[in-house]
Each structure stands twice: as C-alpha cells, then as structure tokens.
Amino acid sequence: MSFSENKSYIYFEVVIKNDALVKTIDLNFYKNISKSNLSLSELLKDNSLFFKVPSEWFIVITDIENSTNAVSIGLHNEVNLSATGSIITVLNTLKKLNNNIKIPYFFGGDGATFIMPKTVLPPVLLALNNYSQHIKQTTQLNLRVGHLQVQNVYDNQVSLRISKVSYNKYLTMPVVLGNGLKYAEDIIKARFKPSDIPNIVTTELNLDGMECRWDKIYPNKTDKKVVCILVDCDNESIQAQVYSEIINAIDVIFGTLEQRNPISTKTLKLDLSIRKIKKEMYARLGKYQLKYLISNWFITFIGVIYFKFFKAGKKQKQRIVKLTDTLMIDGVLNTVISGTYEQVDRLKITLDNLEKSNKIIYGIHVTHASIMSCYIEDRQEKHIHFVDGTEGGYTSAAMMFKEKLKKVKARS
C-alpha cells in the first residue's frame, strides 16, 4: 500500500486484491475531498488542492438538443426545468441506492454534467433514459443522455482534476480544472441520435423535490441587470491562472459573491399563478392532476404568508439566497451576476484583452431578470437552487461563444 498526503485529502492506492476496499475508496473519492475555505481565486492558485479523478469513474452528460432553437420559440423555462430535472433524477437515484454516496454535478442551463463511480452508473443511466422519455412526451424536446469513462479522457492526453470550495456555511461546490468534461461532452453529443431515447418505461420516474414556484427575480436595484457569462480557456497549462484573474476582476468590479448575487431576499417572491403550478405539475408528473394543482397552490399561498410575516420565513429566505448556485467552474467558467451596464463594460475590457491575446473565448448575455428552479430535499438546509437569466440566459451566452469559436476555427 502506498499513499500521498497533503493538508486537504489523503488518497490510498491499494495494490492488494481486495475488491470491497477498492470499491469503498472508489465510492468515497469525492466525498473525502475536504472543502476549502479559501476564496475561489486563491483556491485556483493552489495546485495541491486539486485531485485527479479516478480513471474508473464515468462522466455522464445530459443536454437538450437544439436548445438554442427551443429558447428562440419561447421554451426557455421548459429547457431550464428539463436540465434541473436531470439533476434531481440522478440525486434521487443515488439517495435510493446509498444516501452516503456524494458526486459532483454541474448545472448548465440546457443540461447537466455528473462525475460518478462505475458502481452506480447502470441505475443512474436507467433513470436518466426514463426521464429523457418523460421530457420527450411532455415537452417534445430531446434530452440527450450519454456517458464516457474518465480513462478515455486520459487516453487522449486531456486532464480532469477536481476540488471543493465552500462559498458559505450552507453551500459547497465542486471546482474542475482541465478539459476533460468538455472533451466528454463533445464526444457524447456527436454520438447522440434521437432514436436513442427509448419508447418503453423501464423504471419509475422520481422527481421528488422538484419545485419551480418563484416568480421572475429582478435585481435589487433598478439600474442593475442580470448578466450571464461563459468563459472558456482551452489551454490547460494556464487555465487556473486565467480563471483566477477573471474571478478577481469580477470581485473588484461587482463585489463579493453575496453582493453580486442576482437573487436577493428583497425581490424573491413566490408566483401564485395557476399557470406556474401547472408547469411544475407537467414537468414532474407529465399529466394533469387536479389534486396536485389545488394542494400545491394552497402550499404556495401559505408560503407567501410564511415568508412575508414570520421571522422563521424571513430567515429561510436568507438561506435560499445563500444556497443559490451562481458560480461554477467545470473546465469552463460560468456565472450569473447582477450589475450595471457600467460594471459590465469594465469587465468586458478584461475579457476582451484576454480574448485578443488568445487566452479565452467568452460569451455574455445581459437580461432584465433571473429565473430559479429548485431541488428541495428538506426545507431547512438541504436544498439547492439553480439560477439562470431570462431570455435564454446561459444558452444565449453560449450562442455568442459558439459564433466566436467558429471564427477562430475558420482562421486556423
């Protein structure tokens, strides 16, 4: 047995034949990585806090095919909810298998990315393929589902390293460096065919905890907008340095993560409309159910009173703000922030300079509000809120990014 140790994580390499021990280590790889309390920009500078993902693990991708077209015809909420539902499907499947298993996952507006051990892959894929069929039937959208073993990433000289950052006492998120997830996504998308979506239900749909009852969320000041930013540094050798520089610039221009959060207690309001509950109902059940509609409208009505007049409700709102996922690095830097046009222009100077020096390609989308979908495991501290901008959000930022990428490839 050999081991390497640093201040954050101890990894054992077992060279004896002991399947049970190897399986335990395999399952607990991500769980055993200690969360860092450093700022994200400082974390990115410390290579010792990032760990190579085990080659036996798998990358699983979900993605709405032609999401740009779907957004252009007004289906942004459906695209967003479909992405959220794929995360909820995976987390509920893992919870049923073994509640101690923890995996990293990333919300992308029109899809999601997961990294998981081989032992949980078959039931997760079964659940996701069933969910993909559900999405096809309820929205007519094709949710691509695919997987690739991490070993295939390494065989193509692409890296995949991971760490954890603690943004506050409630929210800890994975941070990935290297192009491994992007490589896997490209492979999986290229292989997908709509006929891959099965026509027969093979497992029970489990979307428990899916909620989307918040109204559009406007910035807390009238002169602010919601800004969705996507930045890709393809050069793995300078990726950490470049992303650290950009995060520093965002901190200086827009303030701390809390200060630039597009979600605030002041503007966070539940939507009491029947239309809103109906969308959630069809997303979860795929059919009309009067009992669901009435009971959940009533729960939402009680929620409005609770959040407005009760001290516990106001504290819960504060927790919701702290549990919003607004900053993600999965090899690409993605963030949703609130700021003025003047602040956006200042950030663009930094991004344009990096782009002119061929260090990055970026996409940006400025809109009037954000939307939020939720996974509620319990109503105290075990919930997560996925934020995107209106009018396409991340998907619209990706459109700008893809156009720039085409021009770069045409020149090379």
C-alpha positions in Angstrom: 0.0 0.0 0.0 1.3 3.5 -0.9 -0.2 6.9 -0.2 0.3 10.5 -0.8 -0.8 13.2 1.7 -1.4 16.9 1.8 -3.4 19.2 4.0 -6.7 18.5 2.3 -7.1 14.9 1.3 -5.4 11.5 1.8 -5.6 9.1 -1.1 -4.6 5.5 -0.7 -3.5 3.4 -3.7 -4.4 -0.2 -2.9 -2.2 -2.8 -4.7 -3.6 -5.8 -2.9 -6.6 -7.7 -4.3 -9.4 -6.6 -2.0 -12.5 -5.7 -4.0 -14.5 -4.5 -1.1 -11.8 -2.0 0.0 -11.2 -0.8 -3.5 -15.0 -0.2 -4.0 -15.2 1.8 -0.8 -12.3 4.0 -1.8 -13.8 4.4 -5.3 -17.2 5.4 -4.0 -15.8 7.9 -1.5 -13.3 9.7 -3.7 -15.3 12.9 -4.0 -16.8 12.7 -0.5 -13.3 12.5 1.0 -12.1 15.7 -0.6 -12.1 18.3 2.1 -13.9 21.6 1.2 -11.6 24.6 1.0 -12.5 27.8 2.8 -10.1 29.8 0.6 -11.7 32.3 -1.9 -12.2 30.7 -5.3 -9.4 32.8 -6.9 -7.0 31.7 -4.2 -8.1 28.0 -4.5 -7.3 28.1 -8.2 -3.8 29.1 -7.5 -3.1 26.1 -5.2 -2.5 23.0 -7.4 -2.1 20.8 -4.3 -5.9 21.2 -3.6 -6.9 19.6 -6.9 -7.1 15.8 -7.4 -7.1 13.6 -10.4 -10.5 12.0 -10.9 -10.2 8.1 -10.8 -9.9 6.6 -14.2 -12.6 4.1 -13.3 -15.2 6.8 -12.8 -17.5 8.0 -15.5 -18.7 11.3 -16.9 -22.4 11.5 -17.6 -23.9 14.3 -19.7 -27.5 15.4 -20.2 -28.2 18.0 -22.8 -31.3 19.4 -24.6 -30.7 19.0 -28.3 -31.1 22.3 -30.3 -31.7 24.2 -27.1 -31.0 27.5 -29.0 -34.0 26.9 -31.3 -36.1 25.9 -28.3 -35.2 29.1 -26.5 -35.9 31.2 -29.6 -39.5 29.9 -29.8 -40.2 30.7 -26.1 -39.4 27.3 -24.4 -36.6 28.6 -22.1 -38.5 27.6 -19.0 -39.0 24.1 -20.3 -35.3 23.8 -21.3 -34.3 25.1 -17.9 -36.6 22.8 -16.0 -35.5 19.8 -18.1 -31.9 20.4 -17.1 -32.9 20.8 -13.4 -34.9 17.6 -13.6 -32.0 15.6 -14.8 -30.0 16.6 -11.7 -33.0 15.7 -9.4 -33.3 12.4 -11.2 -29.7 11.5 -10.5 -29.6 12.7 -6.9 -32.9 10.9 -6.1 -31.5 7.7 -7.7 -28.3 7.9 -5.6 -30.3 8.6 -2.5 -32.3 5.5 -3.0 -29.1 3.4 -3.7 -27.0 4.8 -0.9 -27.5 8.1 0.7 -23.8 8.3 1.7 -22.7 8.5 -2.0 -21.7 12.0 -3.0 -20.9 13.0 -6.6 -20.0 16.4 -8.2 -22.5 17.8 -10.7 -22.9 21.0 -12.7 -26.0 22.8 -13.9 -25.7 24.3 -17.4 -29.0 25.9 -18.3 -29.8 23.4 -21.0 -28.3 20.3 -19.4 -26.1 19.0 -16.6 -22.8 17.2 -16.1 -22.1 14.5 -13.5 -18.9 12.6 -12.5 -19.7 9.3 -10.7 -18.2 5.9 -9.8 -18.8 2.9 -12.1 -20.8 1.0 -9.5 -23.8 3.5 -9.6 -23.7 4.0 -13.4 -26.2 1.4 -14.6 -29.1 2.5 -12.3 -28.4 6.2 -13.0 -28.4 5.7 -16.8 -31.7 3.7 -16.5 -33.3 6.5 -14.5 -32.0 9.2 -16.9 -33.1 7.4 -20.0 -36.6 7.1 -18.5 -36.5 10.8 -17.6 -35.4 11.6 -21.2 -38.5 9.7 -22.4 -40.7 11.7 -20.0 -39.2 15.0 -21.3 -39.9 13.9 -24.9 -43.5 13.1 -24.1 -44.2 16.3 -22.1 -42.2 19.0 -24.0 -41.3 17.4 -27.3 -37.6 18.2 -26.5 -34.8 15.6 -27.0 -32.8 15.3 -23.8 -29.5 13.7 -24.8 -28.0 11.3 -22.3 -24.6 9.8 -22.6 -21.5 8.7 -20.7 -17.8 8.3 -21.1 -15.2 6.6 -18.9 -12.7 9.0 -17.4 -9.9 6.7 -18.7 -10.9 7.7 -22.3 -10.2 11.3 -21.3 -6.8 10.4 -20.0 -6.0 8.2 -23.1 -6.4 11.3 -25.2 -4.0 13.4 -23.1 -6.7 15.5 -21.6 -6.7 16.3 -17.8 -9.5 16.2 -15.3 -8.8 17.5 -11.7 -11.3 18.4 -9.0 -11.5 20.3 -5.7 -14.3 21.8 -3.5 -14.9 25.3 -2.4 -17.1 26.5 0.4 -18.9 29.7 -0.5 -20.7 30.0 2.8 -21.8 27.7 5.7 -24.6 26.3 3.5 -23.1 26.0 0.0 -20.1 23.9 -1.1 -19.5 23.4 -4.8 -17.1 21.3 -6.9 -14.4 23.1 -9.0 -12.9 21.3 -12.0 -9.8 22.2 -13.9 -8.8 20.6 -17.2 -10.7 20.0 -20.5 -12.0 16.5 -19.5 -15.7 17.4 -19.2 -15.7 19.5 -22.4 -14.0 16.6 -24.2 -16.6 14.1 -22.9 -19.5 16.4 -23.8 -18.2 16.8 -27.4 -18.0 13.0 -27.8 -21.4 12.3 -26.3 -23.2 15.0 -28.3 -21.6 13.7 -31.6 -22.8 10.2 -30.9 -26.4 11.0 -29.9 -29.4 10.1 -32.1 -33.0 10.9 -31.2 -33.8 7.3 -31.7 -31.6 6.5 -28.7 -34.4 7.7 -26.5 -36.3 4.5 -25.5 -40.1 4.2 -26.0 -40.8 1.9 -23.1 -40.8 2.9 -19.4 -38.1 0.9 -17.7 -38.0 2.4 -14.2 -40.2 4.6 -12.0 -39.8 8.4 -12.6 -38.6 10.1 -9.4 -38.7 13.9 -9.4 -39.5 14.3 -5.7 -38.2 17.7 -4.5 -38.6 19.5 -7.9 -40.1 22.9 -7.4 -40.3 26.0 -9.6 -42.7 28.4 -7.8 -40.6 31.5 -7.8 -41.6 34.4 -9.9 -39.0 36.1 -12.2 -36.4 37.6 -9.9 -35.3 41.2 -10.6 -32.1 42.8 -9.3 -32.4 44.6 -6.0 -31.7 48.0 -7.7 -33.4 49.4 -10.8 -30.2 50.3 -12.6 -28.9 46.7 -12.3 -29.2 43.9 -14.9 -28.7 40.2 -14.7 -25.5 39.1 -16.5 -24.8 35.5 -17.7 -21.1 34.9 -18.5 -19.4 31.9 -20.0 -15.6 31.9 -20.4 -13.5 29.1 -21.9 -9.7 28.9 -21.5 -8.8 25.9 -23.6 -5.1 26.0 -22.6 -4.9 23.6 -19.6 -1.5 25.0 -18.6 -2.8 28.5 -17.9 -6.5 27.7 -17.1 -6.2 28.1 -13.4 -4.3 31.4 -13.6 -6.7 32.9 -16.2 -9.8 31.9 -14.3 -8.3 33.3 -11.1 -7.6 36.6 -12.9 -11.2 36.8 -14.1 -12.7 36.0 -10.7 -10.5 38.7 -9.2 -11.7 41.2 -11.8 -15.4 40.2 -11.1 -14.8 40.6 -7.3 -13.3 44.1 -7.8 -15.9 45.3 -10.2 -19.1 43.7 -8.9 -18.3 43.0 -5.3 -18.4 39.7 -3.3 -20.4 36.7 -4.3 -23.1 37.8 -2.0 -23.1 41.4 -3.2 -23.4 40.4 -6.9 -25.9 37.6 -6.3 -28.9 38.2 -8.7 -31.1 36.6 -6.0 -32.0 38.8 -3.0 -34.5 38.5 -0.2 -36.0 41.8 -1.3 -37.0 40.6 -4.7 -37.5 36.9 -4.1 -41.3 36.3 -4.4 -43.4 33.2 -4.9 -45.6 33.1 -8.0 -49.2 32.3 -7.0 -50.5 31.8 -10.6 -52.1 28.5 -11.6 -50.0 28.6 -14.7 -46.8 28.4 -12.7 -48.1 25.4 -10.7 -49.3 23.7 -13.9 -45.8 24.0 -15.4 -44.3 22.3 -12.4 -47.0 19.7 -12.4 -46.4 18.6 -16.0 -42.7 18.7 -15.5 -43.0 16.4 -12.5 -46.0 14.2 -13.4 -46.3 14.5 -17.2 -50.1 14.8 -16.8 -52.9 16.9 -15.4 -53.8 16.1 -11.8 -56.4 18.3 -10.0 -55.3 17.2 -6.5 -51.7 18.2 -7.2 -52.8 21.6 -8.6 -55.0 22.5 -5.7 -52.8 21.2 -2.9 -49.6 22.8 -4.2 -51.4 26.1 -4.9 -52.5 26.1 -1.3 -49.0 25.3 -0.1 -47.6 28.2 -2.2 -50.2 30.5 -0.7 -49.2 29.5 2.8 -45.6 30.1 1.7 -46.3 33.7 0.7 -47.7 34.4 4.1 -44.8 32.5 5.8 -42.1 34.3 4.0 -43.7 37.8 4.4 -44.8 37.8 8.1 -42.9 35.1 10.0 -39.4 35.6 11.4 -38.5 31.9 10.5 -39.8 32.5 7.0 -37.5 35.6 6.6 -34.5 33.5 7.8 -35.5 30.8 5.3 -35.3 33.3 2.5 -31.8 34.3 3.6 -30.8 30.6 3.4 -32.3 30.3 0.0 -30.2 33.2 -1.3 -27.0 31.5 0.2 -27.9 28.2 -1.4 -28.2 29.6 -5.0 -25.7 28.2 -7.5 -24.4 31.3 -9.3 -20.7 30.5 -10.0 -19.4 27.3 -11.5 -16.1 26.1 -12.9 -16.3 22.8 -14.8 -13.4 23.4 -17.0 -15.4 26.4 -18.3 -16.2 29.4 -16.0 -19.9 30.1 -15.8 -21.5 32.7 -13.6 -24.7 34.7 -13.3 -24.3 38.1 -11.6 -26.2 41.3 -11.0 -24.6 44.6 -12.1 -24.9 47.8 -14.0 -24.1 48.4 -17.7 -21.1 50.4 -16.5 -19.8 47.4 -14.5 -20.4 45.1 -17.4 -18.4 47.4 -19.7 -15.5 47.4 -17.2 -15.5 43.6 -17.1 -15.6 43.4 -20.9 -12.3 45.3 -21.0 -10.6 42.5 -19.1 -12.3 39.8 -21.1 -11.6 41.4 -24.4 -7.9 41.8 -23.6 -7.7 38.1 -22.6 -9.6 37.2 -25.8 -7.3 39.3 -28.0 -4.3 37.5 -26.5 -5.9 34.2 -27.5 -6.2 33.0 -23.9 -10.0 32.8 -23.8 -13.2 32.9 -25.8 -16.3 34.2 -23.9 -20.0 34.7 -24.3 -22.1 37.1 -22.4 -25.9 37.7 -22.2 -27.4 40.7 -20.4 -31.1 40.5 -19.4 -33.6 42.1 -17.0 -34.2 39.2 -14.6 -33.3 35.7 -13.5 -35.2 32.5 -13.1 -34.7 29.9 -10.5 -35.6 26.2 -10.3 -35.1 24.2 -7.1 -34.4 20.8 -5.6 -35.9 20.6 -2.1 -34.7 17.6 -0.2 -35.9 19.2 3.1 -37.0 22.7 3.8 -34.3 23.6 6.3 -30.8 23.3 4.9 -30.8 20.5 2.3 -31.9 22.3 -0.8 -30.2 23.8 -3.9 -31.4 26.5 -6.2 -30.3 26.7 -9.9 -30.2 30.2 -11.4 -30.2 31.3 -15.0 -31.1 34.5 -16.8 -34.3 35.2 -18.6 -34.4 35.3 -22.5 -32.1 32.3 -22.8 -29.5 33.1 -20.0 -26.6 30.7 -20.3 -27.9 29.3 -23.6 -27.9 32.8 -25.2 -24.3 33.4 -23.8 -23.3 30.1 -25.4 -24.7 31.3 -28.8 -22.3 34.2 -28.7 -19.5 31.9 -27.6 -20.1 29.4 -30.5 -20.1 32.2 -33.1 -16.7 33.4 -31.9 -15.4 29.8 -31.8 -16.5 29.3 -35.4 -14.5 32.4 -36.5 -11.4 31.2 -34.5 -11.6 27.8 -36.2 -12.1 29.4 -39.6 -8.9 31.4 -39.2 -6.8 28.4 -38.0 
